[in-house]
Structure formats: C-alpha cells, structure tokens
Amino acid sequence: MRRLAAGLLLILAAGTGWADTLRIATFNTELSRDGPGLLLRDILRGSDPQVAAVVEVITAAQPDVLALQGIDWDYEGQALAALAARLADHGLDYPYRIALQPNSGLPPSAPLDMDGNGKAGEPRDNQGYGRFRGQGGIALLSRLPVNHDGIRDFSSLLWKDLAGALLPQHPDGSPFPSAEAQAVQRLSATGHWLVPLIPPDGSRLNVMTFHATPPLFDGPEDRNGLRNRDEIRLWQLLLDGQLGPAPDGAFVIAGDANLDPGRGEGRRDAIRSLLSDPRLQDPLPQSPEAGTDTVEWQNAGRMRVDYVLPSAGLTVTASGVVWPDGPDDPAAAASRHRLVWVDLLLD
C-alpha cells in the first residue's frame, strides 16, 4: 500500500488536474477468462485478486480516457459496466463507455481452416483468436462525452483489401492457408476503432484504439507477423485518407501493438514507421524501474509494446509507465502489461 501511495503521488504531481490537462492511458488488463460470463462473475463477487489489482492500478493513475485491452466482451456490456462500477466505488467515474463487438472469437460465416493446421472450428480459426465470442476484447472508458455518430469501426475490413497488404503464402506462392480463407479473413485480430470525444472546449479529439495480434504462434509463412504489420500500418493509411476521410482534428493512438521497435520477433519496420511519422509524436513514456518497457513476459522478457501517441499539434506535459517496484505491488498482480499514460494540455 505504501508503494501504491507513493506511485499515486508521483502521478498526481505530473499534472495539475482536469481543468488544465487531459490524461489518456492504455492498459492491457488481461482480464480474460476461460468462458463467457466468468469475468462478470469475478468482478461482481468482489474477491478476485486480479480484478482488485487492476482497479487499484487504474484508480491510482486517474486517467480521464482509458483504452482497455484484454477484457472479455459481452453483448450487453455487463462486464465493462461492472468494472466501471468498481472504479466508481473508488472515486473514479466513467460515464461514457464504448465496447463494440470484437473479432476475437468471431467465427467466419462458414467453417474454415484459417490458420493452416488442417482443422476447422478451433480458437485460431476465428477472425481473431478466441475460445468464445468476445474473449479478450477492447473497450474505452471516458470522462469526456462521446460523439457516437462519429465512431468509425474498421474491424470488418478484409485483410486483402488493405492497400499494400502482405498476405501469407505457401512456398509455391499460393495463398496461405487457402484462397477461401483469405477471401473472408478480416485484418483486425481484435478491432480498430476511431472514437471522437468532446473536450470541455467543444472541440474534437479522436481516440484511435486497437489490439494487434502477437507476431508469434505461426509457421514459416509468418501469418501472424504479417498480420501484425498490417494492423499497425492501418493507422498511417487512415491518416493518408486511404480508408475514407482522414481524421478531422487532433487524435491520439492508444493501444497494444504487440511489437517492440527494437527487440523480439515481428516486422519491426511497421512500428518504427508509425513512431517516426511526422503527423504524430512519441512522448516516450517511462518508469524509473524499466525505462520505456511496458510489458514483462516470462520467456521474452521486457519489451515496449503498448503505446499512447498524440498527434503532432498537441502539447504533452507529462507521461509515464506504471511499473511495479516489487512483486507485491498491485501493478505486478494486475497484468504482465503496464498502464501507460500521457498528459495533454487543454487549450
């Protein structure tokens, strides 16, 4: 508790409050369970240690806008509403919530072998990995009003229809795993959303959020590595106006790219290109314990895979990563990923 209080003081000291700054955060909570309804059960019971740790991390960070990954989706949004209620009980109220149906666990219209292992109907044969519809989805919690009419959901975009897409192939050059699979394969493993928010001055702030597939768990065709590349590239193509109108006004990309610019597997040029795009800025959020790293995996170690990237015209006043300073810290119990936050000056 003393570590949590110290971390809270550091975070609060970085900004001067709602009247002057807007704190935007991303957090892969890994609040996913083995079956539908189980996450809601665990939140409502009030005794799940991981849920309690996630709530502690979020309430300590006090974000005004929070992009969540790894949270199970349900049709009525009950799990997200229950989590928001727990946060409200701790003094952090999010009156605006977005949870569109993700591609995770969503089967294609007809059973197909989507991953090339010779079988159909398995978790990796869905549009995005999932044992059930909505497993490990994404969500957005906001203290700012949402312009619902302006929400754009790119999750149904077919991978083959993305300009410059690199689709996996068999050694003979034929489509992997099949032409039939590629004809229906969506690009987004989870989802890509643009959600317009309305700041206090009545302007528009577009939050663009996603959770890309890990560039792992495939074969020499590099299906997941190629998909991860194109999921990241989508944002630059959107800014180019190749996916409909380019975003109007300021924006922030907040989500889990599952790709480090310098370490690990994957097509690292994709994240490097995004981070160096002159239309946005990289505040390089850091923690004293781990620098810019945002995740700690048991085998791969520490990497930077979670990002909050404001558009170039916004003024960043502070940023950080909530890294645990010991095994008993709530951030260690909450998730392998760390909450990443950036403070923006409100004009």
Helices and strands as residue ranges (DSSP letters): H 2-14, E 21-28, H 38-45, H 49-61, E 65-71, H 78-89, E 96-98, G 123-125, E 137-142, G 148-150, E 152-153, G 159-161, H 179-184, E 192-197, E 205-211, H 223-239, E 250-256, H 268-275, E 295-297, E 301-303, E 306-310, E 316-321, H 330-334, E 340-345
